[in-house]
Amino acid sequence: MPFWPKLWTGLRFLVPVLPLLVVLFFDGSLRLWGTLAERARIWKRGGAILVALWIILGLKNQVELARGVRAYPPVWDAYFRAAAWIRQYTKPDDLIVDRKAALLAYATDRRVVSFPRESDPKRMLAWMEKEGVDYVLVPEIPYDDIQRYLIPAISAEQRRFYPAFEVEEPYTVLLCLLPAPP
């Protein structure tokens, strides 16, 4: 087992220390400028010019970064397309099951719950019936518990689920849960 899970990628873990890194960067830059200015007898106010130049370059980079990240990766694009469909075509009181309940609730303005980590498909389906679940979102987002708990429950009772919305690639499906047969 690797020390760092592949799922935890990106720079999000730097966010808490980023202000400190910025302060240390500028402090170190100004100290370096001061040392160089003393040795070269350069006007010391040039440090302010240097900081202003770094800020301008940083803003330019931020604008370029913002332009480059306007599109989501394909799995998240499919997820948010499903969320847009849910927001537009489901009733406000419908209950949806999703792995990322808080995110989907925010994106859809619907009631969303996360599924229990229940390995018995019958108990998972009984939980859905007890909660009054109307829809189940099954994205291709690489979370192990979707494959381990949710997919087996749906597969065990396939006749109870029908697709209300699908994205072909990467495959994302919103399933409607039919009432139990009498």
ZARO-497163 format. One record per residue: x, y, z of N, C-alpha, C, CB in turn; residue in three letters. Coordinates in steps of 0.1 Angstrom, whole numbers, plus 5000, padded with zeros to 4 digits. Glycine has a CB too. Example, Ala and Ser with C-alpha at 12.3 -4.5 7.8 and 13.67 -1.06 7.14 Angstrom:
// ZARO-497163
5132 4943 5078 5123 4955 5078 5132 4967 5078 5113 4955 5090 Ala
5128 4978 5071 5137 4989 5071 5129 5000 5079 5141 4994 5057 Ser
This chain:
// ZARO-497163
5008 4988 5000 5000 5000 5000 5009 5012 5000 4990 5000 5012 Met
5006 5021 4991 5015 5033 4990 5013 5042 5002 5012 5041 4977 Pro
5023 5050 5005 5022 5060 5016 5012 5070 5014 5036 5066 5019 Phe
5011 5075 5002 5001 5086 4998 4991 5081 4989 5009 5098 4993 Trp
4978 5081 4992 4968 5076 4983 4967 5084 4970 4954 5076 4989 Pro
4966 5077 4958 4965 5083 4945 4953 5093 4944 4964 5073 4934 Lys
4943 5090 4952 4931 5099 4952 4934 5113 4957 4920 5092 4960 Leu
4944 5114 4966 4947 5127 4971 4958 5134 4963 4952 5125 4986 Trp
4954 5138 4952 4964 5145 4943 4961 5160 4942 4964 5139 4929 Thr
4970 5167 4937 4967 5182 4935 4974 5190 4946 4952 5184 4935 Gly
4971 5203 4945 4977 5212 4954 4969 5216 4966 4981 5224 4947 Leu
4957 5210 4968 4948 5214 4978 4954 5214 4992 4936 5206 4977 Arg
4964 5205 4995 4969 5204 5008 4979 5215 5011 4977 5191 5009 Phe
4983 5223 5001 4991 5235 5003 4983 5247 5007 4999 5238 4990 Leu
4971 5247 5005 4962 5259 5007 4964 5264 5022 4948 5255 5005 Val
4964 5256 5032 4965 5261 5045 4979 5268 5048 4964 5250 5056 Pro
4989 5264 5041 5002 5270 5044 5006 5280 5033 5013 5259 5044 Val
4998 5282 5023 5001 5291 5012 5004 5306 5017 4990 5291 5002 Leu
4996 5311 5026 4999 5325 5031 5013 5326 5037 4989 5329 5041 Pro
5017 5316 5045 5030 5316 5051 5041 5315 5040 5031 5304 5061 Leu
5039 5306 5030 5048 5305 5019 5050 5318 5011 5044 5294 5010 Leu
5039 5325 5009 5040 5338 5002 5048 5348 5010 5026 5343 4999 Val
5045 5349 5023 5052 5359 5032 5067 5355 5032 5046 5358 5046 Val
5070 5342 5034 5084 5338 5034 5091 5341 5020 5085 5323 5038 Leu
5084 5339 5009 5090 5342 4996 5093 5356 4995 5080 5337 4985 Phe
5084 5365 4998 5086 5379 4997 5097 5384 5007 5073 5387 4999 Phe
5097 5379 5019 5107 5383 5029 5121 5378 5024 5104 5376 5043 Asp
5122 5366 5019 5135 5362 5014 5139 5370 5002 5134 5347 5010 Gly
5130 5373 4993 5133 5381 4981 5138 5395 4985 5121 5382 4972 Ser
5131 5401 4995 5136 5414 4999 5149 5414 5006 5125 5421 5008 Leu
5152 5403 5014 5165 5402 5020 5176 5400 5009 5165 5390 5030 Arg
5173 5391 4999 5182 5389 4989 5185 5402 4981 5177 5378 4979 Leu
5174 5410 4978 5176 5422 4971 5184 5432 4980 5162 5429 4968 Trp
5182 5432 4993 5190 5441 5002 5205 5437 5002 5185 5440 5016 Gly
5208 5425 5002 5221 5420 5001 5228 5424 4988 5222 5405 5003 Thr
5221 5421 4977 5226 5425 4964 5228 5440 4963 5217 5420 4953 Leu
5218 5448 4968 5219 5462 4967 5231 5468 4975 5206 5468 4972 Ala
5233 5462 4986 5245 5467 4994 5258 5464 4987 5245 5460 5008 Glu
5259 5452 4981 5271 5448 4974 5273 5456 4961 5271 5433 4971 Arg
5262 5459 4954 5263 5466 4941 5260 5480 4943 5254 5459 4931 Ala
5257 5485 4955 5254 5499 4958 5242 5504 4949 5266 5508 4956 Arg
5232 5495 4948 5220 5498 4940 5210 5505 4949 5214 5485 4934 Ile
5203 5513 4944 5193 5521 4951 5183 5511 4958 5184 5530 4942 Trp
5182 5512 4972 5174 5502 4980 5159 5502 4977 5176 5505 4994 Lys
5154 5513 4971 5140 5513 4968 5136 5504 4956 5135 5527 4966 Arg
5146 5499 4950 5144 5490 4939 5137 5477 4944 5158 5486 4932 Gly
5138 5475 4957 5131 5463 4962 5116 5464 4961 5135 5461 4977 Gly
5111 5476 4962 5097 5478 4960 5093 5476 4946 5093 5493 4965 Ala
5102 5480 4937 5099 5478 4923 5099 5463 4920 5110 5485 4914 Ile
5109 5456 4926 5110 5441 4924 5097 5434 4929 5122 5436 4931 Leu
5092 5438 4941 5080 5432 4946 5068 5436 4937 5077 5438 4961 Val
5067 5448 4932 5056 5451 4923 5057 5443 4910 5057 5466 4919 Ala
5069 5441 4905 5071 5433 4893 5066 5418 4896 5085 5433 4889 Leu
5070 5413 4907 5065 5399 4911 5050 5398 4912 5072 5395 4924 Trp
5044 5409 4918 5029 5409 4919 5023 5409 4905 5025 5421 4928 Ile
5028 5417 4897 5022 5418 4883 5024 5405 4876 5029 5429 4875 Ile
5035 5399 4877 5037 5386 4870 5028 5375 4877 5052 5381 4871 Leu
5027 5376 4890 5018 5366 4897 5003 5368 4892 5019 5368 4912 Gly
4999 5380 4891 4985 5383 4886 4983 5378 4872 4981 5398 4887 Leu
4994 5380 4863 4993 5375 4850 4992 5360 4850 5006 5379 4842 Lys
5000 5353 4858 4999 5338 4859 4985 5334 4864 5010 5333 4868 Asn
4979 5341 4873 4966 5337 4879 4955 5338 4868 4962 5347 4890 Gln
4956 5349 4859 4947 5350 4848 4948 5339 4839 4949 5364 4841 Val
4961 5335 4835 4963 5324 4826 4958 5311 4832 4978 5323 4823 Glu
4960 5309 4845 4955 5297 4852 4940 5296 4852 4960 5297 4867 Leu
4934 5308 4855 4919 5308 4855 4913 5304 4841 4914 5322 4859 Ala
4920 5309 4830 4915 5305 4817 4917 5290 4814 4923 5313 4806 Arg
4928 5285 4820 4931 5271 4817 4922 5261 4825 4945 5268 4820 Gly
4916 5265 4836 4908 5256 4844 4893 5258 4843 4912 5257 4858 Val
4889 5264 4832 4874 5266 4830 4867 5253 4828 4872 5276 4819 Arg
4874 5243 4823 4868 5230 4820 4871 5220 4831 4872 5225 4806 Ala
4862 5212 4835 4864 5202 4844 4870 5190 4837 4851 5198 4852 Tyr
4877 5181 4845 4881 5168 4839 4869 5160 4835 4890 5160 4849 Pro
4870 5151 4825 4858 5145 4820 4849 5138 4830 4862 5134 4811 Pro
4854 5132 4841 4845 5125 4850 4837 5135 4858 4853 5116 4860 Val
4843 5147 4861 4836 5157 4869 4827 5165 4860 4846 5167 4875 Trp
4830 5166 4847 4821 5173 4838 4808 5164 4837 4828 5174 4824 Asp
4810 5151 4835 4798 5143 4835 4790 5144 4848 4802 5128 4833 Ala
4797 5144 4859 4790 5146 4872 4782 5159 4873 4800 5146 4884 Tyr
4788 5170 4868 4781 5182 4869 4770 5184 4858 4790 5194 4868 Phe
4771 5176 4847 4761 5176 4837 4749 5169 4843 4765 5169 4824 Arg
4751 5158 4851 4740 5151 4858 4734 5160 4868 4746 5138 4864 Ala
4742 5167 4875 4737 5176 4885 4728 5187 4879 4748 5183 4893 Ala
4732 5192 4867 4724 5202 4860 4710 5196 4856 4731 5208 4848 Ala
4711 5183 4852 4698 5177 4848 4689 5175 4860 4701 5163 4841 Trp
4695 5171 4871 4688 5169 4884 4681 5182 4888 4697 5164 4895 Ile
4688 5192 4887 4683 5206 4891 4671 5210 4883 4694 5216 4891 Arg
4672 5207 4870 4662 5211 4860 4650 5202 4860 4668 5212 4847 Gln
4652 5189 4861 4641 5180 4858 4635 5172 4870 4645 5170 4848 Tyr
4641 5173 4882 4635 5166 4893 4628 5176 4902 4647 5159 4902 Thr
4619 5170 4911 4611 5178 4920 4620 5182 4932 4598 5171 4924 Lys
4617 5194 4938 4625 5198 4949 4625 5189 4961 4620 5212 4953 Pro
4614 5181 4962 4613 5172 4974 4619 5158 4971 4599 5171 4979 Asp
4624 5156 4959 4630 5143 4956 4642 5140 4964 4633 5141 4941 Asp
4644 5128 4968 4656 5124 4976 4666 5117 4967 4652 5116 4989 Leu
4678 5121 4966 4688 5115 4958 4700 5109 4966 4694 5126 4948 Ile
4705 5098 4962 4716 5092 4969 4728 5094 4960 4714 5076 4971 Val
4739 5099 4967 4752 5101 4960 4763 5100 4969 4752 5115 4953 Asp
4775 5096 4964 4787 5095 4973 4791 5109 4978 4798 5089 4964 Arg
4789 5119 4970 4793 5133 4975 4781 5141 4977 4802 5140 4963 Lys
4774 5137 4988 4760 5143 4991 4761 5158 4992 4755 5137 5004 Ala
4770 5163 5000 4770 5178 5002 4773 5185 4989 4781 5182 5012 Ala
4782 5180 4981 4785 5187 4968 4773 5187 4959 4797 5180 4961 Leu
4766 5175 4958 4755 5174 4949 4743 5182 4954 4750 5159 4947 Leu
4741 5183 4967 4730 5191 4973 4733 5206 4969 4729 5189 4988 Ala
4745 5210 4970 4748 5224 4967 4746 5227 4952 4763 5227 4971 Tyr
4750 5217 4944 4749 5219 4929 4735 5218 4924 4758 5209 4922 Ala
4726 5211 4931 4713 5208 4926 4701 5215 4934 4710 5194 4926 Thr
4704 5219 4946 4694 5225 4955 4683 5214 4958 4688 5238 4949 Asp
4688 5202 4959 4679 5191 4962 4683 5184 4975 4678 5180 4950 Arg
4674 5175 4980 4678 5168 4992 4687 5156 4987 4665 5162 5000 Arg
4698 5155 4993 4708 5144 4989 4714 5138 5002 4719 5150 4980 Val
4714 5125 5001 4721 5117 5012 4731 5108 5006 4710 5109 5020 Val
4741 5105 5015 4751 5096 5011 4747 5082 5015 4765 5099 5017 Ser
4751 5072 5008 4747 5058 5011 4755 5053 5022 4748 5049 4999 Phe
4749 5043 5030 4756 5037 5041 4767 5027 5035 4747 5029 5051 Pro
4777 5025 5042 4787 5015 5037 4782 5001 5041 4802 5019 5043 Arg
4772 4997 5034 4765 4984 5037 4769 4974 5026 4750 4986 5039 Glu
4775 4963 5030 4779 4953 5020 4768 4943 5016 4791 4945 5025 Ser
4757 4943 5024 4746 4934 5020 4736 4942 5011 4739 4929 5033 Asp
4735 4938 4999 4726 4945 4989 4712 4946 4994 4727 4938 4976 Pro
4707 4936 5001 4693 4936 5005 4691 4947 5016 4689 4922 5011 Lys
4701 4948 5025 4700 4958 5035 4702 4972 5030 4710 4955 5046 Arg
4710 4973 5019 4712 4986 5013 4699 4990 5006 4723 4985 5002 Met
4692 4981 4999 4680 4984 4993 4669 4987 5003 4675 4973 4984 Leu
4669 4980 5014 4659 4983 5025 4661 4997 5031 4660 4972 5036 Ala
4674 5001 5032 4677 5014 5037 4671 5025 5027 4692 5016 5038 Trp
4673 5022 5014 4668 5032 5004 4653 5033 5005 4672 5027 4990 Met
4646 5022 5006 4632 5022 5007 4627 5029 5020 4626 5008 5007 Glu
4634 5027 5031 4631 5033 5044 4633 5048 5043 4639 5027 5055 Lys
4643 5053 5036 4646 5067 5035 4637 5074 5025 4661 5069 5031 Glu
4631 5066 5016 4623 5072 5006 4631 5077 4994 4614 5083 5012 Gly
4641 5070 4990 4650 5075 4979 4643 5074 4966 4663 5066 4979 Val
4644 5085 4958 4638 5086 4945 4648 5083 4934 4632 5099 4943 Asp
4661 5088 4936 4671 5086 4925 4684 5082 4932 4673 5099 4917 Tyr
4693 5075 4924 4706 5072 4928 4716 5076 4917 4707 5056 4931 Val
4725 5084 4920 4735 5089 4911 4747 5080 4912 4739 5104 4913 Leu
4751 5074 4900 4763 5065 4899 4773 5071 4889 4759 5051 4895 Val
4782 5079 4894 4792 5085 4886 4804 5076 4884 4797 5099 4891 Pro
4813 5079 4875 4825 5071 4873 4837 5077 4881 4829 5071 4858 Glu
4834 5086 4891 4844 5092 4899 4850 5080 4907 4838 5103 4909 Ile
4864 5080 4908 4871 5068 4913 4870 5067 4928 4885 5069 4909 Pro
4859 5065 4934 4857 5062 4948 4854 5047 4950 4847 5071 4955 Tyr
4862 5041 4958 4861 5027 4960 4848 5022 4966 4872 5022 4970 Asp
4842 5031 4974 4829 5026 4981 4818 5026 4971 4826 5036 4992 Asp
4818 5033 4960 4808 5032 4950 4808 5018 4944 4809 5043 4939 Ile
4819 5013 4941 4821 5000 4935 4818 4989 4945 4835 4998 4929 Gln
4822 4991 4958 4821 4981 4968 4807 4980 4974 4831 4984 4979 Arg
4800 4991 4975 4787 4990 4982 4775 4994 4973 4787 5000 4994 Tyr
4776 5004 4965 4764 5009 4958 4761 5000 4945 4766 5023 4953 Leu
4771 4997 4937 4769 4990 4925 4764 4976 4928 4783 4988 4918 Ile
4769 4968 4938 4763 4955 4941 4748 4956 4945 4771 4948 4952 Pro
4744 4966 4952 4730 4967 4956 4722 4970 4944 4729 4979 4967 Ala
4726 4978 4935 4719 4981 4923 4718 4969 4914 4725 4993 4915 Ile
4729 4962 4913 4730 4950 4904 4721 4939 4910 4745 4945 4903 Ser
4720 4938 4923 4712 4927 4929 4697 4929 4926 4714 4927 4944 Ala
4693 4941 4924 4679 4944 4921 4677 4953 4908 4672 4951 4933 Glu
4683 4949 4898 4683 4957 4885 4670 4961 4881 4691 4950 4874 Gln
4660 4952 4882 4646 4955 4877 4640 4967 4885 4638 4943 4879 Arg
4645 4971 4896 4640 4982 4904 4645 4995 4900 4643 4979 4919 Arg
4655 4995 4892 4662 5008 4888 4661 5010 4873 4677 5008 4892 Phe
4657 5022 4869 4658 5025 4854 4665 5038 4852 4644 5025 4848 Tyr
4673 5040 4841 4680 5052 4839 4671 5064 4836 4690 5050 4828 Pro
4673 5075 4843 4665 5087 4841 4674 5096 4833 4661 5094 4854 Ala
4687 5096 4834 4697 5104 4827 4710 5097 4826 4699 5118 4834 Phe
4717 5098 4815 4729 5091 4813 4739 5100 4805 4727 5078 4805 Glu
4752 5099 4809 4763 5105 4801 4771 5093 4797 4771 5115 4810 Val
4773 5092 4784 4780 5080 4778 4794 5079 4782 4779 5080 4763 Glu
4802 5089 4781 4816 5089 4783 4821 5101 4791 4824 5087 4769 Glu
4827 5099 4802 4827 5087 4810 4813 5084 4816 4838 5089 4822 Pro
4810 5072 4817 4797 5067 4820 4793 5072 4834 4796 5052 4819 Tyr
4782 5080 4834 4775 5085 4846 4760 5083 4844 4779 5100 4849 Thr
4754 5077 4854 4740 5075 4852 4732 5079 4865 4737 5060 4849 Val
4720 5085 4863 4711 5088 4874 4700 5077 4872 4706 5103 4873 Leu
4698 5069 4883 4688 5058 4883 4677 5062 4891 4694 5045 4888 Leu
4665 5059 4886 4652 5062 4893 4649 5048 4900 4641 5066 4884 Cys
4646 5049 4913 4643 5037 4921 4628 5035 4920 4648 5038 4936 Leu
4624 5024 4915 4610 5020 4914 4605 5015 4927 4607 5010 4902 Leu
4592 5017 4930 4586 5011 4942 4587 4995 4942 4571 5015 4944 Pro
4588 4990 4954 4589 4975 4955 4576 4969 4949 4591 4971 4969 Ala
4577 4958 4942 4566 4951 4937 4557 4945 4948 4570 4939 4927 Pro
4544 4945 4946 4536 4940 4957 4538 4925 4960 4521 4942 4954 Pro
